[in-house]
Amino acid sequence: MIEVKSLSKRYRLGAFRGGQFLTFRDRLAGMFRKRRPESGDRKDEFWALKEVSFDLERGEAMGIIGANGAGKSTLLKLLSRITEPTNGEIVLRGRVASLLEVGTGFHPELTGRENIYLNGVVLGMRRSEIAKKFDAIVAFSGVEKFLDTPVKRYSSGMYVRLAFAVASHLEPEILVVDEVLAVGDAAFQEKCLGKMGEMAGSGRTILFVSHNMAAVESLTRRSVVLDHGRLAYSGPTAEAVAHYLQPKGGGTALGVDLRDAARPTWLAVPKLRFTDACLPELDAGRVRGSIRLRVGIEAKEGFVPFNLVVKVNTRDGQPLGTAFLSSDAPVGGQAPMSFEAVIQNPGLAPGHYNLSLILMTAGRNPADAVLHVLPFEIVGEQVIGEWAWRSDWGHVHLQGGALKPLTAG
């Protein structure tokens, strides 16, 4: 249904200085300027995408993963024909419906009712087709009371609910969804994921962009990872998510240098700082029992007593549990100090996880924090007798016991 071949998109920086569009004279003069070779990147050029290739079959849902600025939205705009590629080729076999920004395709002065018909026409539907689906669209969106109100008075959540309802019920062959669903509440997001899964099951093709890794994993079996406009990985979604969440800048599954790692914005100027961390007893990034953690810490001035908080997270950043570790020895001196602790495995099921580390001063104030580092995998083929663990059983194996019969009376 979709073929993307060596797709590239280049933007020229500062082309319209002062908000003024180029005149015919400017363009004519530009034709006679000496052009630089296309192969060399100029300082006034920015490649949002560079040599990206993939294909998508009918009925397949694919995730697009990447950090902000990786090129995800640019890719979707190219696929939606909002903008044209600089190089490469896109082949689309079917009608495309896109949800790229809140309110895309809506006229703010028109009512919700009128915008359903307007958006349907934009998506290539006949009026009779829209009328047939109208009641289902309204019921799914949940905006019945405001159907005859101009959409400029809608909240962003109402905008998204109505836009998704239209795009999903008018039966496009290809549905392209950006991060807009994050505007809706949790119940609506779950409803949308269910609808997209139903669409994929009926032969529709879906491209889904989200920073919610759990949503990507639940909807798609295959994903691509974009990094600075280039295709960094393409394959099964679980492996794509692991690739995306792998620490950058010299970090590995066994250890990571934390001196230049990103810190949360809520941190004050730290008196203490992490220098490094590792899981020294991993076997190729895998854990079979308790988690042995080693951290390096330095103090900026004097000797500072501290406590360490360790959060265990799912691969997509959802916290599962927290360990509080205290130290009798303060941190200080000219060189960083290393500390080691063992975190007992509370029954984590087989799967992928990571750690968040927080340094606390004696006054219980956060001094430093690094989030979602040190990815590891819990392995184990059999965790309950002869039963292999199933993903829908959750992340934690709770200890049970024998059932005792109760006598009558």
TORLOMI-611879 format. One record per residue (C-alpha): x, y, z. Coordinates in steps of 0.1 Angstrom, whole numbers, plus 5000, padded with zeros to 4 digits. Example, Ala and Ser with C-alpha at 12.3 -4.5 7.8 and 13.67 -1.06 7.14 Angstrom:
2
512349555078 513749895071 
END
This chain:
409
500050005000 502950245007 506450244991 508950495002 512250504982 515250714992 513050985005 514751315014 513451665023 515551975024 514652305038 516552625032 517052835063 516453215061 514953195026 512253455035 514053715056 511953965075 508853775066 509053895029 508453645001 510953644973 510053854943 510253744906 513453954903 514953764933 514053434918 515453534884 518653644899 518953324919 518753124887 522153284876 523853234909 526552964910 524852654924 526652434949 526752064944 523751884959 525951634976 527451895000 525352025029 525252405029 525152615061 521752765050 520252415043 518652175067 517851815058 514751715077 514851365061 517751195043 517550875022 514650705041 513150385026 510550145037 507249975026 503949885042 501549615033 497749625032 496249575067 499549645084 499949905112 503450055115 504850285142 507150575135 509450635165 512050905172 512951205194 511651555187 513251685155 513951335142 511851395111 508651215120 506151495112 508051585080 507651225069 503951225076 503551555057 505251415027 503051105028 499951325032 501051525002 501151845022 504651915010 506851774982 510051574987 513351714976 514551364964 513051024964 509750864956 506450784974 503950544960 500550534977 497850284966 494650414982 492850704997 494750875025 493251035057 495651225079 495451355115 498651565118 497651865139 494651965161 491952105139 493552015105 490852035078 488352215100 486952565094 486752745127 483552945118 481652635108 479752415132 480752055141 477951925118 479152135089 482752045094 481951675093 480751715058 483551955049 486251725062 484651425046 484751605012 488351695017 489051325024 487351234990 483951115002 480651174985 477951355005 475751035005 478650835020 479151095047 475451095055 475450715059 478250735085 477051065102 475350915133 478350675140 480750965137 478851175161 478450885186 482150805185 483151165190 480951235220 480251595209 476451555204 475551855226 477952085207 477251955172 475652295160 478352505178 481152665158 484252455163 486352765172 484652725206 485652365210 488452255233 491552085218 490251755231 486851805213 488651905181 490651585182 487751355190 485651495161 488551485137 489551125145 485851015143 485551165108 488851025096 488350675110 484650625099 484950745064 486950435055 490250555041 492550285028 495550455045 495250635079 498150855090 498050955127 500551195144 500851265181 497551455182 495851165201 497951275232 495551565235 492651335244 492051175278 493150815286 489750675279 489550835245 493150725236 492250365244 489050405223 491150535194 493650255197 490849995196 489350165165 492750165147 493249805156 489849725142 490649915110 493949725106 492049405111 489649495083 492449555058 493249925063 496850045065 497950265094 500950475101 501150575138 503450835154 503650855191 505950905221 503850665240 505850345235 503050135252 500550255226 502950185197 503649835210 499949755215 498949875180 501849785157 504049485150 506649665130 508150015135 510850235121 513150455142 514150795128 517250975141 518251325128 516251255096 517850915089 516450565092 518150425123 516250105126 513449915109 511949585122 509749435149 508249705172 509649555204 513249575190 512549915176 511450055210 514549895226 516750065200 515050405206 515350385244 518950265244 521150535261 522950765237 526350935240 528550635248 526150455270 525550075267 523349825284 526149755308 527050115319 526650475310 528650795316 526251035333 528351355334 526651505303 523351315306 520151525305 518751635338 515051705347 514052075346 512852065382 516352015396 517952295415 521752355412 523052025425 525551985454 525951625444 526151475409 526151135393 529251065373 528550715360 526350405366 526450045356 524849705362 528149505366 526749155366 524649165335 524948885309 524549065276 522149305292 520049035309 519248985346 518348645361 517948735397 518649045419 519849365403 523349475413 523849845408 527050045409 527050425408 529750695408 528951015427 530851335433 530351635456 530951995444 532052115479 532751955512 531351615524 527651565518 525451285533 522951145508 520450875501 519850705467 516350645452 516150385424 513050355404 512450045382 510450145350 508949965321 510650015288 508250305279 508950485312 506050365335 507250325371 506849985386 508550015420 511050215440 513950125462 515350355489 519050305496 520850485525 524650535529 526650575561 529450735542 529051095528 530351195494 533251435493 536951475484 538551555451 537651235433 534251075426 533250795450 531750455439 528950285457 527349945451 523949805462 521849505455 518149555447 516149235453 514049135423 510449165436 509248925409 509649115377 508248915348 510348855317 510549175297 512549495291 513049755319 515250055328 516250245359 515850605371 518350725397 517751015421 520251155447 518651295478 520351505504 519851455541 517051705540 515251485515 515751735487 516651605452 520251685444 520651505411 518551285389 518951085357 515850925343 515350605322 518950485320 520550145322 518149935302 518149565311 516049255304 514649005328 514848655313 513148335323 511248085302 509247935331 508248145360 505247945374 505847575372 505647485336 503847795325 505748055304 504948405313 502348585291 502648955284 499049025293 499748895329 501549225337 505049305347 505249165382 504848805393 502948825426 503648555451 500648345458 499848055480 497847735483 494047765485 492547635517 489147475517 486547625541 484247395559 480547455557 479147675585 
END
